[in-house]
């Protein structure tokens, strides 16, 4: 693994975090004296506040609504462990390995902004967790997205201190992993547990993964649409550049340009069955273009959050001030993820409608019903892609159902101190679920499109050269469907290729 993601004073892109989450890059911490001293100044200032016996939230007071409760100096050192201990109440499935790496990376980058009052040693240990691939077992459920991702991030804080469980080759006790590596578990200083937990790292890490998957799904859905224009004997003129100059949304125009490239045919055009195709073909750039045009502002929201200090209070060591605020509030991520899941579900709906046209002999312009390739003497026994279309319809319906915005379900919590919360983590989890379902729809429609193009080839219609290479490659992995066979394994294989971003689509 030669690629490196460097955490420090330089901003990270979504792609950096995703590369690290997918084990395509290794983590390293900026190590110059100026960076280290900037981090250390914050920790020294926190220590000086203790010496002055001042009242500082979360350092010499209780947490949340308990900020009015003073903690005697003799008890201050015990406060960080109390914080991650009582938050150890998460439920649900554990985040998978990629998501956990993304969470660790997002928290590390936030603390590297230098205003969280933590030691360099804490940043070094987080980096070491990433480098050694020590992954705390983090339950998915239990965060309302303000005061940050407190409960899930408590599992990160506890693991750094040698408590709870981690995945390291197998599920192990964190204390045992520390002992095997010869590490001394951290004892968190005042403010460090709060700095680790009182932020948006879970929702932000998940948002980075969701963004990358959505960006790829956009390209794949465009390619599937092009295959379906061929399979359904559609009209490529719907994507004429002059049309899109008249309504110049940039992303919409880009999708149309990709389709023009894919459908660039040499020689005479194939005969048209309809002057105007049904909307799922004709309006594909308009549907997919909304996602394409939304990606830049979604990126801005996510990357700004990723490269921000988002805990409370912030420590300004230079001017010796403690800044009490609400940067743990995940509203921007909540908005981005609520928007993304709607955009993605519309892609699933588009592909589902294309698949419905493909299998229906009334609308597929001369293809066999259900795309069956069975010979005439076996045609009455074979049902081709009939059940696949039913499954895709089910997955689409569930994706559409999942678009209900999480951010409008704010709940007043914690004795009405957290009386308006973002629900950003639920929104991010929702977005990943909608993506999972939409990728399933894409896998089904891709295999059906491949079958449709193959059937069209049997009629003497070859795909344009830009599509022919992918059609051939797909044919090597997914043979034509003659006699019915169970397609689950092939759907799962296609899904794996999609999630690995196997096809390099559009430069």
N, C-alpha and C positions, 0 to 999 in steps of 0.2 A: 504494500500500500504506500505509494509515493506521494499522493496528494495530501496536503495539509490544510486544515482550517485553523487559522490563528485567532485566538481570542485576546482582545485587548482594546486598544483605543481606536482601531479601524472598524468601520461598520461592516457587518456581515450581510450578505444577500440570502434570500430564501434558498437558493441553490446550494450555498455553503452548508446550511443547516441540514438540508436533505441529503447531501453527499455524506455527511457525517452520520446521519441517522441510518442510512443504508449501507454503512461500513465501506464506503468508497473513498473515504478520507479519514485521516487521523487528526486528533485534537492536539494543539500545542498552545501554550500560554506565552503571551508577549513577555519578554524577560529583560528588557533594558532597565537601567537604574531609575530613569525618570518615571516610567510606568509603575514600577514597584514602590517607589517612594510616594507617588500620588495615592496609591491604595493604602499604604501604611499610615499616611498622615490621617486618614479618616479614622482608622482604628485607634491611633494615639489620641485623637481629639475625644473620642468616646471615653477612653480611659481617664482623660483629664476632667471630663464632666463628672465622672464618679468621684474623683478626688474633691471636686467642689461641692459634692452632695446636693446637686441640683435635681429638680424634678424633670425627668425626660421620659416621654411616653415609651413604654415597652422596655425600658432600661431600668428605671427606678419606679415604675408604676405597673399595675396589671394591664391586661390586654383588652382591647375593644371597649365595651361599656365599663369595664373595670379600670379604665384609665384614671378614675378618681381615687383608686386604692393605692396608697403609697406602699412601696416595698422597702423595708429597711435595708441598708447597705450590706448588712451581714447575710441577707438572703438573695441579693442581686445575682450572685453567681449561679444560683440554682434555677433562676427564672427561665433561661433558654431551654433547659431540659423539660421543664414543666410544660412549655408551649408545645413542643413537638409530641410530648407524651399524651396530653389530653386531646390532641387532634388526631390521634391514631384510631380513627373510627370510620375509615372509608369502607365502602362496600362495592359490589359489582365485580365484573371481570377486571383482571389486571391489564394495564396498558401493555401492548406488545413491545418487542425489543426495539423496533425502529422508533416508536412513539416515545419510549423511555429515554432513548438517546437524545431525541429532539428536545425533551423536557430538560434534561441535564444541560444541554447546550444552550438553550434559551435562558436558563437561570444564570449560567456562568457568564454569558455575554452581558446580561443586565448588571450583574455585580461588578463587571469590569469597567463600568462607567465611572467608578471611583467615588460615588456619593452615598454608599450604603453602610459605611462604617465597619467593614469587615477586614480581617487580616489577609495578607497575601497567601498565607498557609491554607486558608479555606479555598481560595481560587486554585491553588496547586492541587489540592485533594480532589476537587471537582474535575479538574483536568485529568488527573490520574484515573479517576473512575471511568471517564470516557476512553482514555488510552487503553486501559486494561479490560474494558467492556464489562464493568461491574454495574449491574443494572438493578436499582431498588425495585422491589415489587410494589407498584403503585396502583391501588384500586381506582377505577375510572370515576366512581360516583362519590359525591359529597361536597362539591364546590359550587357556590353560587356566583363565583366570578368577581367578588369584591367582599371582603378585604383580600383580594387576590385568591389564589388557589391554595388556601391554607391547609385543608386536610390532605389533598394528594401530595403537596410539597412537604408535609411533615414526614413522609416516608423517605424523602431524600435527606432531610436533616437527620433523621434517626439513623439511616444507613451510614452516613458520614461519621456518626458517633459510635458505630459498631453495634447498632441495635436493629431489630427486625430482620427481615429476610431480603436477600438479593439473588438475582440470577447471575451466576458466574460459572459458565459451562453447565451447571445444573443449579437447582434451587438450593441455596446454602444459607446458614445463619451469617449475618454480616460480621459478627465477631470472629467467626472461624475464618472467613476470607481475609480479614485484617491480619489475623495471626499467621496464616499461611504465607502472606506476602511480607510479613515482618513489619507491618505498619502499626503505629499507635493510633487507635481511634481518636478522633478529635473530641475535645471538650469545648463546646461552643462558648465564646465570649458574649458578654452582654451586647445585644443588638444583632448577633449573627443568626440566631434562629429566626428572628423576625425578618431579617434581610433575606434569608433563604425562602421563607414561607409566604411572606406578605407581598406577592407579586403575581404576574400573569404568565408564568412560564409554561404551565400545562396547556392553557388555551392557545398560547402563541406557538408552541412547538407543534401542536396538532394542526394549527392553521397553516403552518409552513408545509406540512405533509399534504394537507387537503389542497392547497394551491397548486402544488406540483402535479398532483393527480388530475385536477380539473384542467390544467393547461394541456396535459397530454390527451385527456378525453376530448377536448375541443378538436385537436388535430385528427385524432382517430375517427371521430364522428364525421368530420369532413371527408376523410378517405372512404369511410363506409358509404356515405351519401353518394360519392362519385361511383363506387361500385354498383350501387342501387340504381343510379341513372342508367348505367349500361344494362343491368339486369331487367329493368322495367321499360327499356326502350324509350327513355326520357329525352327531353329536349335540352341540349346543352346551351341553347341560345338564352335560356333564363339567366345565365350568369355573365352575360355580355358586359364588357367593361363600361360601355356607354350607359347602360342602365344604372350602374352603381356610381357613376360620376354624377348622376342626377339626385342621388340620396347618399351623400358621401360620409357615412359613418365609417371611420377607418377600419375597425375590426370587421365589420360586415363586408367591406370591400376586400379585405384580406382573405376572408373565407371564399368569396366569389373568385378571387384570383387563384387560390389553390384549386378550386374546382375546375376553372378554365384550364389550368396546367394539366390536371389529371385527365381531363376529357378531350384534350387536343388530339383529334383524329386526323389521320392522313387519308387522302382520297375522298370519295363521295360520302356524304352524310347518310347514315342509316335512315330509312323511312320512319316518319313520326306517326304515332297512333293518336296523339292528341296535340292540338295546337298549344294548349296550356296544361302542364302537368298539375297533378294535385299538390296541395300546399306543402306536404311533407318533403317533396322534392323541390318545387319551385321556390318556396320560401325558406329553404334550408340556410342560406346565408343570413337571412333576417333573424332566424332563431339562434343559430350558432354565433352570429355577430354580436348579439347582446352579451354573451359570455366573453367573446374576444374583446369587446370594447370596455368591459368591466374589469378585466385582469389588471390594467395599469393602476387603477385606484385601489383595488384590493391589495396589490403588491405594496403600494404606499402605506396603507394602514398597517399591514402585517410587518413590514420591515421597519417602520418607525417604532412600533411596539417592541420588536426584537432588539433594537439597538437603543433602548431607553432604560433609564432607571425607573422602576415601577414599584418600589416598596415605600414604606412610610414608618417613621419620618426619614427624610433625607438628611445626610450629614455634610454640611459645607465646612470642611476643615480649614479652607483658606480664610474665610471670613469668620470662622468660629461661630457658626449658627446651626441650629437644629430647625429644619423646615418641616412643619407638620402639614400634610396634604392628603390627597386621595388618589395618587398615581396607580394604586393597586386596582382601580376600577377598570374593568376590561370592556368598556363600551365599544371601542373601535373594533376589537376583535369580534365582539358579539354581532355588530352590524355587518362586518365583512363575512362572517360565517353564515348568518341568517340569509344574507344576499346570495352567497355562493351556493347554498343548498337549493335555493329556488332556481338559480341559473342552470345548475347541473341537472335538476329534475326535469327542466324543460328540454334538455338534450336527450334524456332518457325517453321522454314522451315523443320527441321527434323520431327517434330511431324505432320506437315501438310502432308508430304509425307506418313507417316505411316497411317494417317487417309484416304488418298486417296486409299491406298491398301485395307484397311478394308472394304470400301463400294463397291469396284469393284469386282463383282463375277468372273471376269477373273483372278484375282490375290489373292483372299482371301482364296483359297483352301477349298472350300466347304461351305462357309457361304452364307446366302441369300444375294441377291443384296441389297445394301444400309442398310444392317444389320436389315432389317425389321423382326420382330417376328410374323407377321400376319399369321394366318392359311391360307391354300391353297385357300379356297373359298373367302378370302378377300385380297389375295396377290396382285391382279392386281390394287387394289385401294390404297394401302399403299406404302409410299415412304421412311419410316424410317429416316435415317440420311442424306438423299440426300442434303437437304437445309443446314444442319449443316456443311457439307463438303464445300459447296459453301461459307458459311460465314467464315469458317476457312481459306479458300483460300484468301478471301478478307482481313482478318486481317493479314495474313502472308505477303501478298503483301505490305500492308501499313507499316508493321514493317520493311520489307526489304528496302522500299523506305526511311524510316527514318534513315538509317545508314550513309547517306552522312555526312562526318565529319564536325562538326561545326568549329573546330579549324583552318581550312584552310581559313575561311571567315573573317579573321581579317580586320577591317575597321579603317582607320585613323580618329580619333575623337578629339574634344576639341582643335581646332586650331592647330592640328598636334602635340600636346604635347603627347597625347595617340595615337601614330602613329603605334604601334604594340600591339594588344590586344589579349587576350586568347580565348574569346568566351566560357569560361568554364561553365558559367551558362546556356547558350543555350544548350551546350553539355549535361549537367546534366538533363535539362528538356527533351531533346530528348530521353535520355536513359530511363527516367521514362515512356515516351509515348511508346517507343518500348517494355518495360516491360509490360505495360498495355495490349498492343495488343498481346504479346506473351503469357501472362497468359490467355487471352481469347482463344487462340489456344489450350493451355494446357487443359483448362476446356472442350472444345469441344472434344478433343482427349481422355481425360479421360473418359467421358461419353460413347463415342463410343467404347473404349477399354473394358469398363465394359459390354456393350451390347454384344461385340464380345466374351468375355469370357463366358458370360451367354449362348449364342448360342452354343458355343463349349461344354459347360456342358450338353446341351440337346442332344448332340451327344455322351455323355458318357466320355468326356475328362475333368477331374477335374484339376484345377490349382494346382501347387505345394504348399505345406503347407505354405511356407513363404508369398505367395500371397493370400492364401485363406481367411485370416482374413480381409484384406482390401476389397476383393471382396464381402464378406458377409456384411461388414459395408456399402459399397457403395450401395449394393442392398437394404438395409433398407431405405436409403435416396432417391435413384434414382431407382424406380422400372423398370423392363424390359419393353421395348417398344414393345407392341403387335399392337394395333391400333394407327395410327398416333395421336400425340398430339403436341400442341405448346410447344417447349422446352425452350423458353426464360427464364422462371422462374427457371428452373432447372439449366440452364447454369449460370445464375446469382448467384444461391445458391452455385454452385461448385466454381465459381470465388471468392465468399466471403470466402469460406473455404480455398482456395489457398492463398488468401491475408492474412488470419489469421494464415497461416502456421499450419493448423489444424492437418495434419497427421505427426506423428513423424517418419521420414524416415531415416533409417540407423543410427546406433549409432555412 
